[in-house]
Amino acid sequence: MIFAGIVAGGSGTRIKNADKPKQFIEIGGVPILIRTIRAFEDIGEIERIYIGINPDWYDYADKLLEEFDVSTKRVRLVTGGKDRNGTVLNILREITGIFGVNKGDILVTHDAVRPFVSEKVIRENIECAMKNNACGTYIPSDDTIIRTDNGRTVTENLKRSELMRAQTPQTFEISSLCACIEKLGQERLAQLTDTCGIMTECGYPIHIVQGEPMNFKITTDHDLMIAGLMACD
């Protein structure tokens, strides 16, 4: 079976004058979170879509699903963790608690504030994880990247052809991910903030799925402005 886990526990502090976390802000009359959910609802093979929500906003999100006619038979809310990784682990526990740990099952994880993810990118993540256990979505860097030791001067110019920018989805074969979690233990897991990092710790290579420029993360006021224009097209 294939499952989706949408991480929606952030507070969106970099967007000014927002009275709610950024995933609940409307663009084109529809909340960002709802747009992201709809992108995954369009993939008929996905058995269930889990949304990891900050406990303080759980009731608000529940009402939002009802307002926008999201089927709770397929879309379920889960209490989020302390960070992104904690939220993914909570979603994973919910899945395995109901469906068990079955070889070949897939979990597609995605940021709630990347509402323009395409069907192509989601499907390629699923296909890649089925073959390789772990994959992430990446896009080549258009900019020259430098490294600095002090924040004032350039320490090193990095080779652009070897650099990529990370997006989501990040997608995993569930039994392999569960085995890694058990192997690492809680103390080591607490030090990792990225689910790909869990797989890497266990020796799994993270395979690359090509991302798309429109699959950007809405983080700042500028991002929100661009997203609003795209939503109105």
Secondary structure as a PSIPRED ss2 file (coil, helix, strand):
# PSIPRED VFORMAT (PSIPRED V4.0)

   1 M C   1.000  0.000  0.000
   2 I E   0.000  0.000  1.000
   3 F E   0.000  0.000  1.000
   4 A E   0.000  0.000  1.000
   5 G E   0.000  0.000  1.000
   6 I E   0.000  0.000  1.000
   7 V E   0.000  0.000  1.000
   8 A E   0.000  0.000  1.000
   9 G C   1.000  0.000  0.000
  10 G C   1.000  0.000  0.000
  11 S C   1.000  0.000  0.000
  12 G C   1.000  0.000  0.000
  13 T C   1.000  0.000  0.000
  14 R C   1.000  0.000  0.000
  15 I C   1.000  0.000  0.000
  16 K C   1.000  0.000  0.000
  17 N C   1.000  0.000  0.000
  18 A C   1.000  0.000  0.000
  19 D C   1.000  0.000  0.000
  20 K C   1.000  0.000  0.000
  21 P C   1.000  0.000  0.000
  22 K H   0.000  1.000  0.000
  23 Q H   0.000  1.000  0.000
  24 F H   0.000  1.000  0.000
  25 I C   1.000  0.000  0.000
  26 E E   0.000  0.000  1.000
  27 I E   0.000  0.000  1.000
  28 G C   1.000  0.000  0.000
  29 G C   1.000  0.000  0.000
  30 V E   0.000  0.000  1.000
  31 P E   0.000  0.000  1.000
  32 I H   0.000  1.000  0.000
  33 L H   0.000  1.000  0.000
  34 I H   0.000  1.000  0.000
  35 R H   0.000  1.000  0.000
  36 T H   0.000  1.000  0.000
  37 I H   0.000  1.000  0.000
  38 R H   0.000  1.000  0.000
  39 A H   0.000  1.000  0.000
  40 F H   0.000  1.000  0.000
  41 E H   0.000  1.000  0.000
  42 D C   1.000  0.000  0.000
  43 I C   1.000  0.000  0.000
  44 G C   1.000  0.000  0.000
  45 E C   1.000  0.000  0.000
  46 I E   0.000  0.000  1.000
  47 E E   0.000  0.000  1.000
  48 R E   0.000  0.000  1.000
  49 I E   0.000  0.000  1.000
  50 Y E   0.000  0.000  1.000
  51 I E   0.000  0.000  1.000
  52 G E   0.000  0.000  1.000
  53 I E   0.000  0.000  1.000
  54 N C   1.000  0.000  0.000
  55 P H   0.000  1.000  0.000
  56 D H   0.000  1.000  0.000
  57 W H   0.000  1.000  0.000
  58 Y H   0.000  1.000  0.000
  59 D H   0.000  1.000  0.000
  60 Y H   0.000  1.000  0.000
  61 A H   0.000  1.000  0.000
  62 D H   0.000  1.000  0.000
  63 K H   0.000  1.000  0.000
  64 L H   0.000  1.000  0.000
  65 L H   0.000  1.000  0.000
  66 E H   0.000  1.000  0.000
  67 E H   0.000  1.000  0.000
  68 F C   1.000  0.000  0.000
  69 D C   1.000  0.000  0.000
  70 V C   1.000  0.000  0.000
  71 S C   1.000  0.000  0.000
  72 T C   1.000  0.000  0.000
  73 K C   1.000  0.000  0.000
  74 R C   1.000  0.000  0.000
  75 V E   0.000  0.000  1.000
  76 R E   0.000  0.000  1.000
  77 L E   0.000  0.000  1.000
  78 V E   0.000  0.000  1.000
  79 T E   0.000  0.000  1.000
  80 G C   1.000  0.000  0.000
  81 G C   1.000  0.000  0.000
  82 K C   1.000  0.000  0.000
  83 D C   1.000  0.000  0.000
  84 R H   0.000  1.000  0.000
  85 N H   0.000  1.000  0.000
  86 G H   0.000  1.000  0.000
  87 T H   0.000  1.000  0.000
  88 V H   0.000  1.000  0.000
  89 L H   0.000  1.000  0.000
  90 N H   0.000  1.000  0.000
  91 I H   0.000  1.000  0.000
  92 L H   0.000  1.000  0.000
  93 R H   0.000  1.000  0.000
  94 E H   0.000  1.000  0.000
  95 I H   0.000  1.000  0.000
  96 T H   0.000  1.000  0.000
  97 G H   0.000  1.000  0.000
  98 I H   0.000  1.000  0.000
  99 F H   0.000  1.000  0.000
 100 G C   1.000  0.000  0.000
 101 V C   1.000  0.000  0.000
 102 N C   1.000  0.000  0.000
 103 K C   1.000  0.000  0.000
 104 G C   1.000  0.000  0.000
 105 D C   1.000  0.000  0.000
 106 I E   0.000  0.000  1.000
 107 L E   0.000  0.000  1.000
 108 V E   0.000  0.000  1.000
 109 T E   0.000  0.000  1.000
 110 H E   0.000  0.000  1.000
 111 D E   0.000  0.000  1.000
 112 A C   1.000  0.000  0.000
 113 V C   1.000  0.000  0.000
 114 R C   1.000  0.000  0.000
 115 P C   1.000  0.000  0.000
 116 F C   1.000  0.000  0.000
 117 V C   1.000  0.000  0.000
 118 S C   1.000  0.000  0.000
 119 E H   0.000  1.000  0.000
 120 K H   0.000  1.000  0.000
 121 V H   0.000  1.000  0.000
 122 I H   0.000  1.000  0.000
 123 R H   0.000  1.000  0.000
 124 E H   0.000  1.000  0.000
 125 N H   0.000  1.000  0.000
 126 I H   0.000  1.000  0.000
 127 E H   0.000  1.000  0.000
 128 C H   0.000  1.000  0.000
 129 A H   0.000  1.000  0.000
 130 M H   0.000  1.000  0.000
 131 K H   0.000  1.000  0.000
 132 N H   0.000  1.000  0.000
 133 N C   1.000  0.000  0.000
 134 A E   0.000  0.000  1.000
 135 C E   0.000  0.000  1.000
 136 G E   0.000  0.000  1.000
 137 T E   0.000  0.000  1.000
 138 Y E   0.000  0.000  1.000
 139 I E   0.000  0.000  1.000
 140 P E   0.000  0.000  1.000
 141 S C   1.000  0.000  0.000
 142 D C   1.000  0.000  0.000
 143 D C   1.000  0.000  0.000
 144 T C   1.000  0.000  0.000
 145 I C   1.000  0.000  0.000
 146 I E   0.000  0.000  1.000
 147 R E   0.000  0.000  1.000
 148 T C   1.000  0.000  0.000
 149 D C   1.000  0.000  0.000
 150 N C   1.000  0.000  0.000
 151 G C   1.000  0.000  0.000
 152 R C   1.000  0.000  0.000
 153 T C   1.000  0.000  0.000
 154 V C   1.000  0.000  0.000
 155 T C   1.000  0.000  0.000
 156 E E   0.000  0.000  1.000
 157 N E   0.000  0.000  1.000
 158 L C   1.000  0.000  0.000
 159 K C   1.000  0.000  0.000
 160 R H   0.000  1.000  0.000
 161 S H   0.000  1.000  0.000
 162 E H   0.000  1.000  0.000
 163 L C   1.000  0.000  0.000
 164 M E   0.000  0.000  1.000
 165 R E   0.000  0.000  1.000
 166 A E   0.000  0.000  1.000
 167 Q E   0.000  0.000  1.000
 168 T E   0.000  0.000  1.000
 169 P E   0.000  0.000  1.000
 170 Q E   0.000  0.000  1.000
 171 T E   0.000  0.000  1.000
 172 F E   0.000  0.000  1.000
 173 E E   0.000  0.000  1.000
 174 I H   0.000  1.000  0.000
 175 S H   0.000  1.000  0.000
 176 S H   0.000  1.000  0.000
 177 L H   0.000  1.000  0.000
 178 C H   0.000  1.000  0.000
 179 A H   0.000  1.000  0.000
 180 C H   0.000  1.000  0.000
 181 I H   0.000  1.000  0.000
 182 E H   0.000  1.000  0.000
 183 K H   0.000  1.000  0.000
 184 L H   0.000  1.000  0.000
 185 G H   0.000  1.000  0.000
 186 Q H   0.000  1.000  0.000
 187 E H   0.000  1.000  0.000
 188 R H   0.000  1.000  0.000
 189 L H   0.000  1.000  0.000
 190 A C   1.000  0.000  0.000
 191 Q C   1.000  0.000  0.000
 192 L C   1.000  0.000  0.000
 193 T C   1.000  0.000  0.000
 194 D C   1.000  0.000  0.000
 195 T H   0.000  1.000  0.000
 196 C H   0.000  1.000  0.000
 197 G H   0.000  1.000  0.000
 198 I H   0.000  1.000  0.000
 199 M H   0.000  1.000  0.000
 200 T H   0.000  1.000  0.000
 201 E H   0.000  1.000  0.000
 202 C C   1.000  0.000  0.000
 203 G C   1.000  0.000  0.000
 204 Y C   1.000  0.000  0.000
 205 P C   1.000  0.000  0.000
 206 I C   1.000  0.000  0.000
 207 H E   0.000  0.000  1.000
 208 I E   0.000  0.000  1.000
 209 V E   0.000  0.000  1.000
 210 Q E   0.000  0.000  1.000
 211 G C   1.000  0.000  0.000
 212 E C   1.000  0.000  0.000
 213 P C   1.000  0.000  0.000
 214 M C   1.000  0.000  0.000
 215 N C   1.000  0.000  0.000
 216 F C   1.000  0.000  0.000
 217 K C   1.000  0.000  0.000
 218 I C   1.000  0.000  0.000
 219 T C   1.000  0.000  0.000
 220 T C   1.000  0.000  0.000
 221 D H   0.000  1.000  0.000
 222 H H   0.000  1.000  0.000
 223 D H   0.000  1.000  0.000
 224 L H   0.000  1.000  0.000
 225 M H   0.000  1.000  0.000
 226 I H   0.000  1.000  0.000
 227 A H   0.000  1.000  0.000
 228 G H   0.000  1.000  0.000
 229 L H   0.000  1.000  0.000
 230 M H   0.000  1.000  0.000
 231 A H   0.000  1.000  0.000
 232 C C   1.000  0.000  0.000
 233 D C   1.000  0.000  0.000
